[in-house]
Amino acid sequence: MTAPMRWRCDTCGEWLTAQQGYVVWHSSAQNRDGFHIVHTNRCDDRSRTASNALIDFLGANGLSYALSFMSDGPIRLELNGKSSNRSVETDQFADFVRRLHVPLYEEAREYFKTHTVLEDYSDSSESAPYRQQALQNIIDTSKQESRKETD
């Protein structure tokens, strides 16, 4: 599977590409949270205290950059002898990283709160719904249900 190529803007709901996107979040000395993907300029209301280009969070370097929000890593820990005690809201941050790096996740994500998906995955493991086949099933089933509703 290839990496995601488009994302839904968290402000307007329209699709955007990496070149059109910006990531905005709240940041303080001890905390980072509220990660949103938005259209650059158009949907950034400037209410967040930190931002960076979406493209800077993509690929191997982008994943390393994103993970640095959770941990300084072993080299910095060795040099400093301690962590910088940064914190991120774990579930929300994991959702953000999955959006950026897990194929099919962004497309399937809009269906996660539907009755069918919640019922289908109510007894699954923590990782099962986010595996590629499961994400594809969520998309396919949800699209079929949408077609039935409009017929």
Z-matrix of the N, CA and C atoms (Angstrom, degrees):
N
C 1 1.452
C 2 1.524 1 109.80
N 3 1.295 2 114.25 1 144.37
C 4 1.455 3 118.60 2 177.62
C 5 1.520 4 110.24 3 -91.44
N 6 1.298 5 114.90 4 159.86
C 7 1.460 6 121.15 5 -179.92
C 8 1.527 7 109.84 6 -64.94
N 9 1.320 8 117.34 7 155.90
C 10 1.464 9 120.03 8 177.32
C 11 1.529 10 111.08 9 -57.27
N 12 1.325 11 115.35 10 145.05
C 13 1.466 12 121.41 11 -178.79
C 14 1.529 13 112.59 12 -116.63
N 15 1.342 14 115.98 13 -11.55
C 16 1.452 15 119.76 14 179.48
C 17 1.518 16 109.16 15 -149.69
N 18 1.334 17 114.20 16 155.96
C 19 1.457 18 121.27 17 -177.07
C 20 1.522 19 108.80 18 -139.58
N 21 1.329 20 115.48 19 156.99
C 22 1.462 21 120.76 20 173.86
C 23 1.526 22 108.85 21 -85.10
N 24 1.309 23 115.96 22 131.35
C 25 1.460 24 120.96 23 174.85
C 26 1.518 25 108.11 24 -66.83
N 27 1.324 26 117.29 25 129.98
C 28 1.458 27 122.05 26 -179.50
C 29 1.526 28 112.55 27 -73.86
N 30 1.324 29 117.61 28 -7.56
C 31 1.456 30 120.58 29 177.66
C 32 1.526 31 111.61 30 -99.17
N 33 1.343 32 117.40 31 -55.50
C 34 1.470 33 119.91 32 -175.04
C 35 1.525 34 114.04 33 -99.97
N 36 1.343 35 117.94 34 -15.62
C 37 1.454 36 121.11 35 178.73
C 38 1.514 37 115.55 36 83.71
N 39 1.326 38 117.46 37 -3.20
C 40 1.461 39 120.72 38 178.01
C 41 1.524 40 109.76 39 -81.23
N 42 1.325 41 115.82 40 156.58
C 43 1.459 42 120.86 41 177.84
C 44 1.517 43 109.90 42 -73.52
N 45 1.332 44 115.96 43 148.04
C 46 1.457 45 121.61 44 175.79
C 47 1.523 46 109.51 45 -140.35
N 48 1.331 47 115.77 46 159.30
C 49 1.464 48 121.65 47 177.12
C 50 1.529 49 108.86 48 -100.67
N 51 1.311 50 115.89 49 172.09
C 52 1.470 51 120.16 50 -179.42
C 53 1.524 52 111.46 51 -58.20
N 54 1.332 53 117.11 52 -38.45
C 55 1.464 54 120.60 53 -179.18
C 56 1.527 55 112.26 54 -70.37
N 57 1.321 56 117.42 55 -23.74
C 58 1.465 57 121.37 56 -179.55
C 59 1.518 58 112.69 57 -91.75
N 60 1.337 59 116.55 58 -10.07
C 61 1.447 60 119.73 59 -169.80
C 62 1.509 61 115.61 60 -100.21
N 63 1.307 62 113.09 61 157.01
C 64 1.451 63 123.45 62 178.18
C 65 1.522 64 106.75 63 -139.15
N 66 1.296 65 118.11 64 146.94
C 67 1.461 66 122.33 65 175.46
C 68 1.525 67 106.87 66 -109.87
N 69 1.324 68 115.34 67 130.36
C 70 1.466 69 121.08 68 179.64
C 71 1.525 70 108.39 69 -125.09
N 72 1.323 71 116.28 70 147.70
C 73 1.464 72 120.57 71 179.83
C 74 1.522 73 109.40 72 -159.17
N 75 1.330 74 114.89 73 168.90
C 76 1.463 75 121.81 74 174.00
C 77 1.529 76 107.24 75 -92.32
N 78 1.318 77 116.29 76 137.45
C 79 1.455 78 119.68 77 -178.51
C 80 1.523 79 110.37 78 -139.89
N 81 1.314 80 114.29 79 137.21
C 82 1.460 81 121.46 80 172.28
C 83 1.521 82 107.02 81 -137.93
N 84 1.303 83 118.04 82 -179.87
C 85 1.465 84 121.19 83 -178.32
C 86 1.525 85 111.92 84 -59.73
N 87 1.330 86 117.54 85 -32.82
C 88 1.455 87 120.29 86 -176.36
C 89 1.530 88 114.77 87 -110.84
N 90 1.323 89 119.02 88 -8.88
C 91 1.454 90 119.35 89 -170.61
C 92 1.530 91 111.94 90 -144.00
N 93 1.316 92 114.42 91 145.68
C 94 1.464 93 122.23 92 172.40
C 95 1.518 94 106.84 93 -136.90
N 96 1.328 95 116.25 94 127.33
C 97 1.466 96 118.54 95 179.34
C 98 1.521 97 111.05 96 -157.68
N 99 1.326 98 114.80 97 176.55
C 100 1.447 99 120.98 98 177.00
C 101 1.517 100 114.00 99 71.27
N 102 1.316 101 117.35 100 41.05
C 103 1.467 102 121.10 101 -178.19
C 104 1.522 103 110.55 102 -69.13
N 105 1.330 104 116.04 103 123.55
C 106 1.453 105 122.23 104 178.77
C 107 1.525 106 109.90 105 -130.50
N 108 1.318 107 114.83 106 144.20
C 109 1.460 108 121.91 107 173.84
C 110 1.521 109 106.74 108 -102.01
N 111 1.323 110 117.11 109 124.70
C 112 1.465 111 121.96 110 -176.48
C 113 1.527 112 110.31 111 -136.90
N 114 1.327 113 115.54 112 164.39
C 115 1.463 114 119.98 113 171.29
C 116 1.529 115 108.13 114 -68.32
N 117 1.313 116 116.96 115 134.78
C 118 1.460 117 121.59 116 177.59
C 119 1.528 118 109.01 117 -56.98
N 120 1.290 119 117.43 118 134.37
C 121 1.463 120 126.36 119 179.91
C 122 1.525 121 113.24 120 61.96
N 123 1.317 122 118.66 121 -57.75
C 124 1.467 123 122.75 122 -173.20
C 125 1.526 124 113.04 123 -55.63
N 126 1.322 125 117.99 124 -42.20
C 127 1.473 126 121.07 125 -174.53
C 128 1.522 127 113.42 126 -115.62
N 129 1.306 128 117.26 127 6.10
C 130 1.466 129 121.08 128 177.20
C 131 1.517 130 107.90 129 -90.29
N 132 1.332 131 117.33 130 107.25
C 133 1.462 132 120.73 131 -178.41
C 134 1.530 133 112.77 132 -83.91
N 135 1.310 134 116.51 133 4.15
C 136 1.469 135 124.01 134 176.73
C 137 1.530 136 113.40 135 65.25
N 138 1.341 137 117.22 136 18.29
C 139 1.467 138 119.89 137 179.42
C 140 1.526 139 111.77 138 -83.29
N 141 1.313 140 118.45 139 -14.89
C 142 1.460 141 122.24 140 178.81
C 143 1.529 142 108.51 141 -87.68
N 144 1.319 143 116.28 142 153.81
C 145 1.465 144 119.95 143 -174.74
C 146 1.523 145 113.61 144 -91.82
N 147 1.341 146 117.62 145 -7.72
C 148 1.462 147 120.23 146 -179.52
C 149 1.527 148 109.63 147 -145.10
N 150 1.335 149 114.91 148 154.56
C 151 1.464 150 119.33 149 -179.68
C 152 1.521 151 109.66 150 -162.06
N 153 1.316 152 114.09 151 161.20
C 154 1.465 153 120.80 152 175.11
C 155 1.519 154 107.38 153 -162.25
N 156 1.315 155 115.65 154 159.57
C 157 1.456 156 121.01 155 179.14
C 158 1.523 157 110.02 156 -62.67
N 159 1.317 158 116.45 157 139.43
C 160 1.462 159 121.72 158 178.38
C 161 1.519 160 110.75 159 -56.16
N 162 1.293 161 117.67 160 -39.94
C 163 1.469 162 121.96 161 -177.33
C 164 1.531 163 111.87 162 -58.76
N 165 1.344 164 117.01 163 -26.54
C 166 1.462 165 120.59 164 179.51
C 167 1.530 166 113.40 165 -71.92
N 168 1.340 167 117.36 166 -11.52
C 169 1.459 168 121.95 167 179.04
C 170 1.532 169 112.31 168 -100.79
N 171 1.327 170 117.67 169 0.68
C 172 1.464 171 121.39 170 -173.19
C 173 1.517 172 112.71 171 -99.34
N 174 1.319 173 116.22 172 159.37
C 175 1.458 174 122.44 173 179.63
C 176 1.523 175 111.42 174 71.16
N 177 1.312 176 115.32 175 -172.89
C 178 1.470 177 120.72 176 -177.78
C 179 1.530 178 111.40 177 -62.95
N 180 1.328 179 117.87 178 -42.51
C 181 1.459 180 120.17 179 178.82
C 182 1.522 181 111.40 180 -65.59
N 183 1.326 182 116.57 181 -38.18
C 184 1.452 183 120.82 182 178.37
C 185 1.518 184 112.59 183 -66.23
N 186 1.333 185 115.96 184 -39.46
C 187 1.460 186 119.73 185 176.72
C 188 1.527 187 110.32 186 -64.12
N 189 1.329 188 116.62 187 -42.61
C 190 1.469 189 119.93 188 176.80
C 191 1.525 190 111.14 189 -61.40
N 192 1.320 191 116.11 190 -40.66
C 193 1.466 192 120.79 191 177.82
C 194 1.530 193 110.30 192 -62.03
N 195 1.336 194 117.15 193 -48.43
C 196 1.454 195 120.86 194 -179.01
C 197 1.534 196 111.21 195 -61.47
N 198 1.322 197 117.02 196 -43.62
C 199 1.467 198 120.15 197 -178.95
C 200 1.526 199 112.19 198 -65.67
N 201 1.332 200 117.26 199 -24.35
C 202 1.468 201 119.62 200 177.10
C 203 1.529 202 111.32 201 -65.62
N 204 1.336 203 116.62 202 -16.29
C 205 1.458 204 119.95 203 175.78
C 206 1.520 205 110.75 204 -71.42
N 207 1.324 206 116.59 205 -23.59
C 208 1.464 207 121.31 206 -179.86
C 209 1.522 208 112.88 207 -96.48
N 210 1.338 209 115.97 208 -32.28
C 211 1.462 210 119.80 209 -174.00
C 212 1.523 211 110.12 210 -149.54
N 213 1.312 212 115.17 211 142.03
C 214 1.462 213 120.02 212 175.53
C 215 1.521 214 111.89 213 -69.64
N 216 1.315 215 117.26 214 -21.10
C 217 1.457 216 121.55 215 -178.55
C 218 1.519 217 111.42 216 88.03
N 219 1.331 218 116.39 217 164.31
C 220 1.469 219 120.87 218 -172.30
C 221 1.529 220 114.48 219 -64.78
N 222 1.315 221 119.05 220 -32.99
C 223 1.471 222 119.74 221 -178.90
C 224 1.519 223 110.45 222 -69.09
N 225 1.355 224 116.57 223 -49.19
C 226 1.459 225 119.56 224 179.23
C 227 1.531 226 111.25 225 -63.96
N 228 1.334 227 116.55 226 -37.45
C 229 1.467 228 119.49 227 178.05
C 230 1.524 229 110.67 228 -63.83
N 231 1.326 230 116.31 229 -40.43
C 232 1.472 231 120.52 230 178.63
C 233 1.531 232 110.23 231 -65.19
N 234 1.318 233 117.33 232 -42.61
C 235 1.461 234 121.19 233 -179.08
C 236 1.529 235 112.22 234 -68.60
N 237 1.317 236 117.08 235 -41.87
C 238 1.463 237 121.68 236 -175.62
C 239 1.518 238 113.73 237 -91.90
N 240 1.326 239 117.06 238 -18.50
C 241 1.455 240 120.62 239 -179.73
C 242 1.516 241 114.24 240 75.92
N 243 1.334 242 116.40 241 -0.57
C 244 1.462 243 120.48 242 178.78
C 245 1.518 244 108.94 243 -161.99
N 246 1.321 245 114.40 244 165.15
C 247 1.456 246 121.15 245 177.57
C 248 1.519 247 109.17 246 -82.82
N 249 1.318 248 115.96 247 158.41
C 250 1.463 249 119.73 248 176.97
C 251 1.526 250 111.48 249 -79.61
N 252 1.345 251 115.77 250 2.54
C 253 1.465 252 122.19 251 177.48
C 254 1.526 253 113.97 252 58.20
N 255 1.314 254 115.56 253 33.77
C 256 1.454 255 120.59 254 174.23
C 257 1.512 256 109.48 255 -71.94
N 258 1.299 257 117.69 256 150.77
C 259 1.456 258 117.96 257 173.63
C 260 1.522 259 109.48 258 -136.71
N 261 1.310 260 114.54 259 148.42
C 262 1.453 261 121.91 260 172.35
C 263 1.523 262 106.67 261 -130.31
N 264 1.297 263 116.20 262 152.88
C 265 1.458 264 120.52 263 175.42
C 266 1.521 265 106.17 264 -73.36
N 267 1.312 266 117.90 265 109.21
C 268 1.456 267 124.39 266 -166.67
C 269 1.518 268 114.51 267 -57.47
N 270 1.320 269 119.18 268 -50.93
C 271 1.464 270 120.98 269 -177.03
C 272 1.525 271 111.42 270 -63.29
N 273 1.314 272 116.09 271 -43.28
C 274 1.461 273 120.60 272 -179.74
C 275 1.530 274 110.50 273 -66.80
N 276 1.315 275 117.62 274 -39.15
C 277 1.460 276 121.37 275 179.83
C 278 1.535 277 110.75 276 -69.29
N 279 1.335 278 117.38 277 -39.23
C 280 1.466 279 120.93 278 177.18
C 281 1.524 280 110.11 279 -62.23
N 282 1.325 281 117.58 280 -40.59
C 283 1.461 282 121.21 281 176.36
C 284 1.531 283 110.29 282 -59.85
N 285 1.314 284 116.80 283 -45.07
C 286 1.468 285 122.40 284 178.55
C 287 1.526 286 110.98 285 -59.53
N 288 1.324 287 118.42 286 -47.52
C 289 1.468 288 121.96 287 -179.25
C 290 1.531 289 110.43 288 -65.80
N 291 1.334 290 117.23 289 -40.83
C 292 1.472 291 119.16 290 176.34
C 293 1.521 292 110.91 291 -61.59
N 294 1.310 293 118.01 292 -40.32
C 295 1.464 294 121.02 293 178.55
C 296 1.522 295 110.75 294 -57.36
N 297 1.303 296 115.85 295 -38.85
C 298 1.461 297 120.61 296 -176.30
C 299 1.517 298 113.66 297 -79.48
N 300 1.329 299 117.61 298 -32.66
C 301 1.463 300 119.85 299 -167.04
C 302 1.521 301 116.79 300 -121.37
N 303 1.307 302 119.46 301 -12.21
C 304 1.471 303 120.84 302 -177.35
C 305 1.530 304 109.38 303 -102.32
N 306 1.339 305 117.24 304 114.63
C 307 1.460 306 119.91 305 177.85
C 308 1.532 307 110.93 306 -56.29
N 309 1.304 308 116.72 307 142.55
C 310 1.465 309 126.61 308 178.41
C 311 1.525 310 113.94 309 75.98
N 312 1.317 311 118.90 310 -16.19
C 313 1.457 312 121.58 311 -175.83
C 314 1.532 313 111.36 312 -60.02
N 315 1.316 314 117.46 313 -47.93
C 316 1.459 315 120.60 314 -176.47
C 317 1.526 316 111.33 315 -61.47
N 318 1.320 317 117.46 316 -42.05
C 319 1.465 318 120.45 317 179.92
C 320 1.531 319 111.25 318 -67.92
N 321 1.330 320 116.78 319 -40.41
C 322 1.463 321 120.99 320 -178.65
C 323 1.527 322 111.82 321 -73.74
N 324 1.296 323 116.88 322 -28.11
C 325 1.464 324 123.20 323 -173.00
C 326 1.521 325 113.09 324 -54.46
N 327 1.317 326 118.37 325 -35.28
C 328 1.463 327 120.33 326 -177.67
C 329 1.527 328 112.72 327 -67.69
N 330 1.338 329 117.33 328 -12.67
C 331 1.461 330 121.54 329 -179.56
C 332 1.531 331 113.27 330 -103.71
N 333 1.328 332 118.41 331 -2.08
C 334 1.465 333 121.54 332 -173.45
C 335 1.526 334 114.06 333 -58.66
N 336 1.300 335 119.12 334 -28.84
C 337 1.465 336 121.15 335 -176.17
C 338 1.522 337 112.77 336 -95.86
N 339 1.331 338 117.50 337 5.43
C 340 1.463 339 119.52 338 179.84
C 341 1.525 340 110.16 339 -74.07
N 342 1.316 341 114.94 340 153.31
C 343 1.467 342 120.91 341 -178.33
C 344 1.529 343 110.80 342 -57.12
N 345 1.315 344 117.75 343 -45.09
C 346 1.466 345 121.53 344 -177.10
C 347 1.523 346 111.54 345 -61.60
N 348 1.306 347 117.55 346 -46.93
C 349 1.471 348 120.89 347 -178.73
C 350 1.525 349 110.04 348 -65.11
N 351 1.311 350 116.90 349 -45.08
C 352 1.469 351 119.79 350 179.66
C 353 1.527 352 110.89 351 -61.43
N 354 1.313 353 116.31 352 -39.91
C 355 1.465 354 120.46 353 178.17
C 356 1.529 355 111.43 354 -68.21
N 357 1.334 356 116.95 355 -45.02
C 358 1.466 357 121.63 356 -178.25
C 359 1.528 358 112.89 357 -62.06
N 360 1.330 359 117.63 358 -32.15
C 361 1.461 360 120.57 359 -174.64
C 362 1.528 361 113.18 360 -111.91
N 363 1.324 362 117.39 361 15.77
C 364 1.464 363 120.43 362 -177.23
C 365 1.520 364 113.61 363 -64.10
N 366 1.317 365 117.62 364 -26.64
C 367 1.466 366 119.43 365 -179.69
C 368 1.530 367 112.64 366 -116.61
N 369 1.318 368 116.82 367 21.97
C 370 1.468 369 120.07 368 -179.25
C 371 1.528 370 111.40 369 -87.99
N 372 1.318 371 115.67 370 167.98
C 373 1.468 372 120.49 371 174.78
C 374 1.530 373 109.26 372 -71.95
N 375 1.318 374 116.37 373 171.53
C 376 1.456 375 121.60 374 -178.82
C 377 1.523 376 112.89 375 -61.60
N 378 1.327 377 117.49 376 -34.44
C 379 1.463 378 120.09 377 -175.29
C 380 1.525 379 114.17 378 -95.10
N 381 1.325 380 117.29 379 -18.35
C 382 1.471 381 120.68 380 -173.64
C 383 1.526 382 114.81 381 -54.47
N 384 1.328 383 120.35 382 -44.45
C 385 1.470 384 118.88 383 -177.01
C 386 1.527 385 114.20 384 -66.83
N 387 1.329 386 117.71 385 -15.01
C 388 1.457 387 120.80 386 -172.94
C 389 1.523 388 112.90 387 -106.29
N 390 1.317 389 116.51 388 6.66
C 391 1.464 390 121.16 389 174.50
C 392 1.517 391 108.34 390 -78.00
N 393 1.316 392 115.90 391 156.13
C 394 1.453 393 120.63 392 -172.76
C 395 1.525 394 114.17 393 -56.01
N 396 1.317 395 118.26 394 -47.21
C 397 1.468 396 119.93 395 -178.59
C 398 1.525 397 111.17 396 -64.82
N 399 1.319 398 116.72 397 -39.30
C 400 1.463 399 120.17 398 178.72
C 401 1.523 400 110.84 399 -64.92
N 402 1.322 401 117.25 400 -43.65
C 403 1.464 402 120.58 401 178.58
C 404 1.528 403 110.61 402 -61.69
N 405 1.341 404 116.60 403 -41.82
C 406 1.458 405 119.92 404 178.09
C 407 1.525 406 110.36 405 -63.64
N 408 1.323 407 116.95 406 -40.80
C 409 1.473 408 121.08 407 177.44
C 410 1.527 409 111.61 408 -62.73
N 411 1.315 410 116.84 409 -41.36
C 412 1.467 411 120.96 410 178.09
C 413 1.524 412 109.96 411 -60.22
N 414 1.318 413 116.76 412 -45.98
C 415 1.470 414 121.34 413 -179.75
C 416 1.528 415 110.06 414 -63.05
N 417 1.328 416 116.60 415 -50.89
C 418 1.467 417 121.08 416 -176.59
C 419 1.522 418 111.74 417 -62.01
N 420 1.317 419 117.40 418 -48.39
C 421 1.463 420 121.90 419 -178.98
C 422 1.523 421 110.88 420 -62.75
N 423 1.315 422 116.49 421 -44.19
C 424 1.465 423 120.53 422 -178.11
C 425 1.523 424 111.27 423 -66.60
N 426 1.312 425 117.69 424 -38.72
C 427 1.470 426 120.53 425 177.83
C 428 1.527 427 110.45 426 -67.44
N 429 1.326 428 117.13 427 -38.83
C 430 1.462 429 120.09 428 177.31
C 431 1.523 430 110.50 429 -63.25
N 432 1.310 431 116.90 430 -42.37
C 433 1.456 432 120.64 431 179.01
C 434 1.525 433 111.17 432 -64.42
N 435 1.328 434 116.44 433 -38.90
C 436 1.466 435 120.11 434 178.01
C 437 1.522 436 111.37 435 -63.75
N 438 1.335 437 116.58 436 -40.39
C 439 1.466 438 120.77 437 178.13
C 440 1.528 439 110.59 438 -64.05
N 441 1.326 440 117.85 439 -40.92
C 442 1.466 441 121.56 440 179.60
C 443 1.533 442 110.53 441 -63.17
N 444 1.328 443 115.83 442 -38.16
C 445 1.459 444 119.82 443 -178.83
C 446 1.520 445 112.33 444 -68.22
N 447 1.344 446 117.32 445 -31.59
C 448 1.470 447 120.61 446 -178.77
C 449 1.516 448 112.01 447 -86.67
N 450 1.334 449 118.41 448 -14.49
C 451 1.479 450 120.91 449 179.64
C 452 1.504 451 112.05 450 -79.18
